[in-house]
Amino acid sequence: MSKYQVNEKGYYGPFGGAYIPEMLYPNVEELRQQYLAIMQDKSFQEEFQQLLRDYVGRPSPLYHAQRLSERYNANIFLKREDLNHTGAHKINNTIGQILLAERLGKKRIIAETGAGQHGVATATVCALKGLECVVYMGEMDIQRQAPNVARMKMMGAQVVAAQSGSKTLKDATNEALRDWINNPVDTHYIIGSVVGPHPYPDLVARFQSIISEETKKQLLEKTGNDQPDYVMACVGGGSNAAGMFYHFLDDETVKLIAVEAAGHGVNSGESAATTALGREGVLHGSRSILMQTEDGQVVEPYSISAGLDYPGIGPQHAWLFKSGRGQYVSITDDEAMQAGLRLTQLEGIIPAIESSHALAYLEKMTFSGKENVVICLSGRGDKDLDNYMKYFNL
C-alpha cells in the first residue's frame, strides 16, 4: 500500500475524510461502498477503455518539444491532454463517472465547473448516455468562459449561474452540493477534481491516472527509461496533477512539481496560492489546506485562470505538500500569460491558461542538459483566446 494513496478510512495522512451533512450521508456512503467493485468489474473496464480509445482519442501523445527543450537546456516532454475530445483532461474522469452513475441507477447528473472544461466534459458524457445534466458555474466564470457555456448548452445541459460570494468555482461547488442534498435519490454529482468527501478524491485520481500510466510507457519508448527527472502540472483542486503524479508517487527519485496560481502575487490579497497562504481546515467535505481567515471563513481566491481560482487543494495534494513528497510553488498571472505566448510561438501549441502556469515555472529552474521533464498540458487554449487577445493587445 502506497503511503501517498488513500487509506481504508478515506484519509491521506491527516487529510481527507467525509465531512458532510447528514442528508448527504446515504449518497456518499452508497458511492464509497460500491465504487471500487464497480470500477474493477470486467465489463466496466472494457467499456471505459473502449470509450477512452474510440471516443476520447487516447492514448494522448507524449510530445518532445524540441524548441522548448533548447531554450531550457533539458528534454521537455508535453503530455498532450489538450488533444483529448473536449480539449482537456477532464473527459477521462467524466467518462468514468457516467459509467459509475449508470451502474448505480442514477438518471440525473449535476456538476460544478470553473473554466468550463469539466462542465463541457460532463455535458458531453450526458449527451452520450442520454441523461439529464445540470451544471453550476459562477456568474463571473460564465462571462469569462463564454465559448464553453455555449458548448454545454448546445449539448443540452442546463447551466445555472452561482451568484454568491466571488461568483466563481467555490460558489458553484456550494450550489451543486445544495442540489445534491435536495435530490439524493436519482442524482449523481460528478465532481470535477480531486476534492470533496471520500471517495471522490480517490475516485477522480484513479480515473485520471491513465495520464501517468500512458506517460510511463511512452517515455520508456522514447528514452529507454520510464522514470523522468521531473513531473510538472498546474494545481487548482488538482485533478490533472493527481493523474500526472499517480504512477510516480512511490518512486522518490522522480521530483513532483505542482504549480498553483499566485494571481497578482502571493501576498497581494488577490491570489489562489493555497499552500503558501492556507491552513488546515475543512472545505467542501474533506479536511485539507485552504485559504481562510483567522476565524475560519474561506478567503476569496483570485486567478486570471478560471480553473485555478479555488481556495483549497485536494486532500492528497495537501498530504504530498505536508509530507514533502511534492514541491508546491506558485506563478503569477503575468508569468503564466507570458509562458502561454512563449509555447505558442516556440511550438505552435496554444495552451490553456491553467497549463501555462506549469510551463511558466520552467523559467525558475536550471538544468544540466540531460534531465527528462514531463509537463502535463492539461488543456487547450481555445477557451482562453479572448483573454490572451486582450492581455497582449493582439
N, C-alpha and C positions, 0 to 999 in steps of 0.2 A: 504493500500500500504506500503510495507516494505521500510524503509529509506535506506536499503542497496541494493535494487534492482534498475534496470534502470528506469528512469522516461520517460514520454512520448516524451521528446525531445532527448532521447538517451544518457543521462548522469547519472553517479553515482557521486553525489556531483559535484565537478568541473571537473571530469574526464569522458572521453568517446567522444561522438560526431562522426562525419564523416568528416574527413579532407582528402578529396580525389580530384584527378584531375578531371576536367570537363568530360573527356572521360569516367570515371568510374561511373559518377552520375546515368545514366539510370539503370545500373546493380544493384547498391546498393539500389537505390530507389525502383526498382521492388521488390527486396527482402524485404525491410522494409515494403512496403505496404501489402505484401501478407503472410509473414512468420507466423504470429500468426493465421490467419484464416486457413491456410493450416494445421498447426500443431494441431489445435484444432478440425479439421474435424474428424468425427467419423471413416471414412474409413482409414484415415491416421493413427490414433491412433491404430486401430485394426491391421493394417499391421506392424506398428512399434513394438507394444508389442509382436506380434506373432514372429517376427524375433529376438527380444531380447531373447525370451524364447527358440525357437527351433533352432536358428542359432548361436546366441552368447553364449547361455547356462546360461542365467540369471534365477533366482537371483544368484549372486555370493555369496559364503559363507561368513559369519562373523565368523572368527575362533578365539577361545580363545587360545592364545599362552601361554601355561602353564609354560614352562621353561623360556621364556622371562619375564613373569609376576613375577616369583620367583626372577629373577635377579634384577628387578627394583622395587619390592615391590608395585605392582599395578596390576589391572586386565586389561591386554592388549589384545585388540581385533584387528585382522587384517582383513580389508575389502579386500577380495581376488580378486581384479580386474585382477590379473595376471592369473587367471583361465579362463578368457574370451577367446573365439575364437580369434586368432591372438596374444594373450598374453599380452594385456594391456587394459586400459580403453578407448583407442582411438576409438574402434569399436562402442561404444554407439553413438558417435557423427556422425561417417561416415554413419551408417545405417540411422540415422535421416536425414542427409543432402542429401543422394542419393534419398530418397523418396521425399524430397523437390524439388530437381533438376528435377526429373521425372515429378512432377506436374507443374513445371514451363516450361516444354517442352525443357529442355537442353539436348544436345546429347553428349557433350564433358565435361570431368571433369579434372580440374587441382588441384594440391595440393602442399604444401611445406612440408618438413619433416626434422627433425634434427636427432633424434635417429633412425628414420626409422619406428617407430611403427605406426605413423599416415599415412605414405606412404603405409605401408603394409595394414593397415585398409582401406585406400582409394582404393588401387588396388583390395582388396578383394570384396568390395561392387560394384565396376565397373564390375568385373568378374561376380558377382551375377546377375547384371542387364544388362550386355552386352553393357556397354558404354565405349567409348574411354577414356583412362586415361594417363595423363602426370604428373609425379611427379618431382618437383625441389628439389634438395638435394645438399648441399655444398660438394665440392670436398673432403674436409678433412673428412666430415662425411661419405661419400661413402667408404672411406678407413677403418674407424674405425667401421663401421656397415655393413660389407660385407654380413653377412647372411641375413639381411633384404633387401639389394639390390637384392640379388638372389631371394628372395621370390616375390618381386614386379615384377621382370622381368618374373618369371615363370607364374605369373597371367596375363601377357600380358601388363603390364604397361610399358610406355617409361620413363626411369629415365634420367633426364637431369642434368648434373653437373653445379653447380653455382661456377664460378671461380673468382669472385670479392671479395674484402675485406678479411675477415678471412676465407672465403670459408666454412661457417657454416650456421646455421639456419637463421640468419638475412638476409644473402645474397640470400638464397633460397627463402625467402619470397619476397624480392625485385624482383627476376626473375619471380615469379608466378604472382605478381601484374602487371608486364610489359606484360606478356602473356595475362592477362585478359583485359588490355586496348586495345590490338591488336585484340582480339577475343570476342567482347562484346555480340554478339547476341546468339551464340549457346553454350557458355561455362559457366559452374558454377564452382566457386572457392570454394572448400571445405577447409576452414581454419581449422587448427587442434587444435587451442587453443582459449582461451577467449580474443583474441586480434583482431586488425583490426577495420574497421569502423563499427559503429552501422548499422545493428542489430547483427553483428557477436558475440560480447561478450555475449549478452543475449541469442542468439540462441544456441550457443555451451553450455552455462551453463545450459540451460533448458534440452538439450539432456543428459548432464552428471548428472543432478540432480537425476536420477534414483539411483545413488550411495548412496546418503544420505536418499532417500525415503526408500530404502530397509533396510539400516542400522537401522533406527528408529524402524521398525517392528521387525527386528532380535534381536536388543538389548533389546527390551521390552520382547520378548520371553525368552531371556537368563538371564536377570537381574531383570525383573519386572519394569524397568524404561527405557523410550525411549530416555532419555537425558544423554549422557555421561558427564564426567567432562572435558575431553579434546578431541578435534578432531584435528588430525595432518595430514599434507600432504606436499609433496615437491612442489615447485613452480618454473617453468621456465616462460612460458607465464601464466600458471596457470589453465589448464582445469580440471585436476583431483582434485585439491584443490577446485575449484569453485563447482564441483559436490559434493564433500565430505562435503563442508560447507553449501550448498544451503538451506537445510531444518532446519538448526540450527541457521541461521543468526539472527533471531529475538529473540532467547532465550539467553539473555546475561549471563545466568549462565553457558552456555557451552563456554569454552575457546577455541578459534581457534588459532592454531599454524601453520604458513606457513614457510617452511624451504627452503631457497634459497641456491645456490651454491657459497661458498666462494673461490672455486678454490684453489690456493696456499696460500690463506689468504686474508682477506678483503682488506687490504692496500698493497698487493703485486704487484699490477699492472696486475695480472692475476686472475681475479675474475668475477663472474656474480651475485654478491650480490646487486641487483638493489636498494632495499630500503635503504641500508647502504650507497651506493655511488651515487645514482641517484638524478636527479632534475626533476621538472615538465617540460613536453615538448610534442611534437607530434612525434609518431613513428608508422609507418605502418597504418596510417589512423585514429588514435584516440589519444586524449590527455591523457597522463598517466605519470608515473615516469619512466625515463630511464637514463642510464649511458651516459653522454655526456661531451664534453669539454666545456671550458668557452665560445667558440663561437658557441656552439650548434651542433658540429659534434659528431656523435654516436661513443662512445668508444667501441672498440672490446672486447667482453666478452670472458671469458675462464672458462671452467669446464671440468673435466675428463668425465662428462656425457653429451653426445651429446644433450639430451633432455632438459637440463637446461642451455645450452650455448646460452643464449639470453639476449640482453642488456636492456630489459624492462620487465614490467609485465602488465597484462591485466588491464583495467581501473577500474573494480570492485575491484581488489586487491589493486590498488592504493588508492581507497576510504576506504577500510577496514583498510589499514595501516594508512592513514592520520586521519581517524576518531577514531582510537584506538580500533576498534572492533576486529581486528585481531592482533596477535603478530607475527611480521616478523623477523625471525632470520636466521643465515647462518651457514653452515657446510663446512669444507674444504674437498678436495679430499681424504686426508688420513683418516679423521674421517668417511667419507662415506664408503670407501673401507673396513675399519675395521668392520663397522656395518653390511655390506653385508655379510662378512665372519661369523660374530657372529650369524646372523639369520640362515645362512645355517647350522652351526654346532650345534645350540641350537634347531632348529625346523625342519631341513631338507627341508627348502624352500630357493631357490636361488632367491634373489630379483634383479630387475633391479637396476643399479647404481643410477638412479634417485630416486627410492623409498628408497634406502639405506640412502639418505640424511635425510629423515624424521625419519627413525629408529635411526640414529646417535644422534639425539637431545635428546633421552631418557637419554643418558649419562650425560646430563647437568641439568636434572630435579630431584627433590626429591619428594617422595610420602609417604603417611602415611599408605598405605596398603589397603585402601578402594576405591581409585579412579578407575573409569572406563575410560579407554583411548582407543580411536579408531584411528588406523593409516591406511590410505589408502595405500595399497600395490598396487601401480598403474600399475606395470608391472613385468613380469618375467625376470630372468637374463640370459636366453639362449643367447640373442643377445650380452651379455657382457662377456661371458665366456673367450674369448680371453684376454680381459682387466684384468679380475680377475687373470687369469693364469700368465700373465706377471707380474702383480703387486706383487703377492705373491710367484713368482718363483715356481709355482706348477708343 
